[in-house]
C-alpha cells in the first residue's frame, strides 16, 4: 500500500463511476454506523459495488466488532477490504484474520485531543492482525469518530506514521486545499476524504474530487 487515495461515502453508481474515472484507488462504503446516517442502503451498496472494477477496490467501513458479523457482512457485499472503526478486541481481530486471512483489515486510530499514548498501545497490541491503520478525528459535539469534516493535531498522525509497523492512511478534515500540506508534513501511505469533496447537496463534486486527486499525487511525488 503506497500513495493510496481513498474516498468514502459513495452514494450511487454514477458517483462511483466518476471516482474511478478521476483516479481514486479505494471507494469506501460506510454501513451499520452508530452515529452518522448511511449514504445508501445495504442492497443499494451491493449493486454499486458490482460496478467497481480493477484496479479500483471497495472498502467496507463499519463499526462491527465481532469476527462472525464482520466476515458475514463482507461476504454479503462481496468485499475483500474492511475498515474497522469500532472498539474491537484483540481476540475478535485475531479470529477475523484467522478465519479469513484473505481479508484486508484497516483499523482506525481516532485522534481525540492528545491521546497518542493510547493510540500507541493499540498499535503495539493489534498490528499482527491488521494490514493498515487509518487516522481520523473524534468530534465531541456529536460523538462521531470519522466523517466529521474536522482536522486533528497532525503531529500525532506523524508520530503514528513514524512508529507504526504497518502503513498509515490519514483522514480527518482533509480537502483539496490542505491534502498536499498534510502529505508533506506527515508522509502517510495514503489519504482519505469524505465530506471534504462534497458539494452543499451532499454529493461528491467533480471539480473538488479532481483537485483532491491532483493535489494528493503532487504531494506524494514530492516525498518519494
Number of C-alpha atoms within 10 A of each C-alpha: 11 12 20 18 21 25 26 22 24 24 20 16 17 11 17 21 15 16 25 18 11 16 16 22 20 21 23 25 26 23 21 17 15 14 12 16 10 16 18 17 11 17 11 13 20 16 13 22 23 13 11 18 11 8 10 15 18 24 23 26 24 19 21 21 17 17 21 14 12 20 19 11 19 17 11 12 18 14 19 17 20 22 23 23 22 19 12 16 14 15 12 15 21 17 16 22 18 13 12 13 12 10 18 18 22 24 28 27 29 25 24 16 11 12 11 18 9 12 19 15 10 15 19 12 12 17 16 14 20 21 18 21 26 26 25 28 25 21 19 9 7 10 12 16 24 24 21 21 17 16 17 20 13 16 13 19 27 18 13 25 22 15 12 15 15 19 20 30 28 32 31 28 21 24 26 20 13 15 27 23 15 21 25 16 15 21 23 24 21 23 28 27 26 23 21 25 23 18 13 9 7 12 17 24 18 16 14 17 23 19 18 28 25 16 20 26 17 15 20 20 12 11 13 7
